[in-house]
Amino acid sequence: MKLLGFASLGRISGQITALVIASIIALHAIITASFLLSRPDHPEPDRGPSPLATSVRLLGATPVDERPRILADIVRAFPQLGIEQLAPGFTPAAGEADGHRLRGLQHALGSPYRLFPLPDSDAAHRIGIVLPDGAVIAANAPPERRAAPLSGGPRGMTLVF
């Protein structure tokens, strides 16, 4: 019976115990809500399309005779994308590009565009993209989205705290 005596809210030890338990529950609720609102496995809708998706869609909408000029402007503006037009006779490799990394890019581009893997050159992971008119371009794959630190879920974050 003495064990339950310390948990009495009439004593300071009981009040401190209740405060600690309430704090842990509130912290767990806040962490759970923040985890569910900003899931690391879903793209953030407010960031807008990536420069690669925007550039590819622009090239896909550009008439063929204007494409070299637009491509040169994109390369000048976004050298990190490494966009280049492949030879007209290039046939895409069979297979799918890494779906986990490129799911957001394929979603942003839509069904008229097809992504496929290219052999890696140097350290950059390259992908091929077939435009709606059949032209093929190559680009550096977007970097992998890194999970936020301590994103083991609400229970893991509660344990850390």
N, C-alpha and C positions, 0 to 999 in steps of 0.2 A: 504494500500500500504506500510505502514511502516513495516508491518509484514514481507514482502518479502525483505525488505531492509537489514535485518541482515544476510540473506542467500546469499548475494552478495559475490562472490569469491574475489572481490577487497578489502573487509574489513577483518580484522583479525577474527572477529566473524564468518563470512561465511566460512573462511578457516578452522577454528577449527571444525565447524559443519560438513563440508565435510569430514574432517579427521576422526571424530568420526563415521560417517555413513560408510565410507569406511572400517574402522577397524572392525565394527560390521559385515559387509558383509563378509570380509575376514575371521574373526574368525568363522562365521557360516559355510563357505565353508570348512575350515580346520577340524572342528568338524564333519561335515557330511562325509567328505572323510575318516577320521579316524574311524568313526563308521561303515561305509560300508566295510572298509578293514578288520576290526577286530570285526566281529559280535559276540556278546557274546553267541548267541544261536547255533552257529556252532562250532564243534570241530576244534582245530587248527591242520592243517595237518602236520606241521613241528615238532610237539612234538613226533610223533611216537606212536606206540601202548603202552598201559599201561602195567605195570608188570603183572597185573592179566590176561590180554588177552594173553600175551606172554606165561605165565605159563600154562594157560589152553590149548593153542594150542600145547605146548610142551608135555603136558600129553596126549593129543589126538593123537599125532603122535608116542608116545612111545609104544612099544610092552607091552602087559599086564604083562608078567613076569618081566619086568624091571621097571614097573610103581611105585612100592613101594620105590625103591631106589631113583628114580627121584623126587618123591613126598617128601621124607624126605629132599632132597637137597633144594627143593623149599621152604619148610617150614622153614628150617634153614636160607635161604637167605632172605626170605620175610615173617617174622612172622606176619606183619600187615595184610596180605591177609587172614590169617586164613583158608587156604585151607586144606581140609580133604576129604578122600574118604568115601563115604557112603556105607552102607551094600549092598551086591550084589542084594538082593531082594527088595531094595527100589524102590517104584514106585512114579514118580513125581506127584505132586499135579496138579490138573486141574487149568487152569488159566494162565494168563500172568504175568510176572514180570513187575514192574512199567516201562512202556515203555519210559517215559520221562527221567528217570535217567539212564536207561541201554541201550538206543538206540545206543550210541557210542560203548559200549562193544559188543552188538550183531552184529553191523556192522563190528567190528574188527575181531570177531570170524568167521563170515560167517554162511551160512545156515546149515552145518552139526551139529552145536551146538544148543542146546535149553536151554533157561534160564527160570526158574520158581521160584516163591516165596517159601521161607521156613519160618516156624514160627520164629518170632524174639526170640532170646535168649540174655538176658541181654540188653545191649545198642546197640550192633552191629546189623545192618540190614543184614540178611543172604540171600543168593540166592543159588539155586541149578543149576547145569550145567550138562546137559546130553552130554557126549562125543560121537563122531561118532560111537564108537563100543558099545554104550549102557550103559557104566559105568557112575555112577553119582558121582559128587563131590560137596562139599559145599564150599562156600567162603564168605568173607565179601564183601558186595556190595561196588562198588567204591563210594567215597563221591560225593555229589551233587556239580556240578559246580556252584559256586556263580557268579552272575552277577557282573560286574565291578561297582564300586560306580558311581553314577550319570549316569547310563546307560539308562536313560529314553528316549534316542534318541537324535538326533541332536537339535530338538527344545527345549527340556527340558534343555540340557546342555547350549544352548545359553542363555536361560533365567537365569540360575544360574550365568553364567559369566556376 
